[in-house]
Amino acid sequence: MDVFILLGFVVFILVLAAIINYIATQRKIKRFIRRLKNTFGTVERKEYDPEKYTSYRGYFLKHLDDEGFIVDDITWNDAEGETLFNSLNKSYSSCGEEYFYYSLRHIDNSISPEERERYISQTDSLIADEDTRIKLQLKFATLGKTGKHSVFEYIHLLSNVKRIPLVLFYVIWAVYLLVAASYFINVTLGVCLTIFWMIACVFIYFSHKKKVEEYVTSFEYIVRTLIICEKIIGMKVPFYDKECEELAKQRKILKGVKTSYLSFIKQSNRSGIADMMSGFAAILNTFLLIDLFFFHKMLKYVCEKEDAYDRIFSVMGKMESQISVANLKAAYEDVCVPKFCEENIIKGRDMIHPLVYECVANSFENKKGMLITGSNASGKSTFLRSVLVNAILSETVYVACAKEFAMKPSFLYSSMSLKDSLGSGESYYMAEINSIKRILDAKDKGENILCFLDEVLRGTNTVERVAAAAKILQFLNGDNIITLAATHDIELTHLLEKDYDNYFFREEIQKDENDKEDIYFSYKINEGRSDTRNALLLLKIKGYPEEIYSKAESLSKGFINTGKWQNDQG
């Protein structure tokens, strides 16, 4: 009788826990939906977090050999790519996050106009159909993320895992049956054997768990991906009909991976909408080794069918990444679908940088290259980055933050934000000439190139810099290339006036209510060359001693008038 009372109490506790878990989960989902609605159409600048770097690069690294052009590390860093990705990313699963990162760095100019239009139409549909968008986000949030590492890193290393014969697990479970039978002989004996064998199983479990823990997490994610795959197929979203057909096809290939396994695979390392009942599964795993059993049962199968999983990951990743693109399109009043031209052109009307707060919009149109001059802090580098970022967004996700944006499909290269490398002993100048050399080589291959340069060869002396920069910029000019270059060297605007159109940014000196001078920038680009310099004036405005800035100004004027430095020894 006491046994039945105990069992009844255990059942009551389990049912109560399930009810509490259900209520808590529903409340969590409602809060999550409210957050999705309130934050859609917002972009917040999020700086690069090095600790998360490896978690979203796995798919990108696995697909480096895909057809198309990969935005290289130098150009990506110049565009502040990691910050751009983190700021635009609205993914709640590793599928969406990893694919979105890949999509921002992968340019495929061979894609057909029909495929491009389909992509654009799908992102527009996600904006218009809030109900479907939120349902998809809930599915992807349930899928969650793998943690610090990509699931593909684990899959790649699975072949090195030492396998345990499945018969070992059958022996462990058989011993539990024998222990249970011992209760009919002697209860005290049964209790003692139960405690002994449970301790033994805990020891066996944790000794093997350490060797495969990370891989068990990846298996959990694989199974969960297939569950969400089936649910997305069941949604029958009209604008994802082809994607759902592909998911169904690949799911059949992976039919040997049973989704029922998920109930026993440990779920402690994922983010997203977690299930409180996973704690019960963890207890069963500890004493019965069920997650290890399923791990070794599926190990060979998953390794052999990796391509099918990769395809499911790709399709689902594309679908969720498009929610991030839809969010970007909804966040700004002036966004457009870029126009891709046959002629060599770069054009923007009221273009902004999506991550610059209250960014000043600029309009421009150029067919042979832009040489941009202007004072310090006037906006030259920000303008270059604005064009670069919009070119990346245009060629990868077909969005530009402008009323109009047009360009020739091109490979993107830049050399803007280089640093000395203490580790390799490489000076700034060596880093710069190596960086520019890769662009010269690409131009020689006849590729269509859109190139961005900021202060060419700033790491060397003035005379050699101007001479070398003039010839480099002349080389980076032609039918298959447009170069946008910023410089402080006014001499280049004269040397290259036949090859480049001159543009400039200007500043104004204004006085405040206390009659104190300060410098103000409009951040608007203008046609022509800059006729002002502000480096010495800034010294004055910032309170440097008069003998520094006044004598420096005199020295500067002397050189401009005579072409020679005439140092005042007095």
Summary of the structure (lengths in Angstrom):
residues: 570
radius of gyration: 31.0
end to end distance: 109.7
largest distance: 112.0
contacts: 1761
relative contact order: 0.10
helix: 59%
strand: 13%
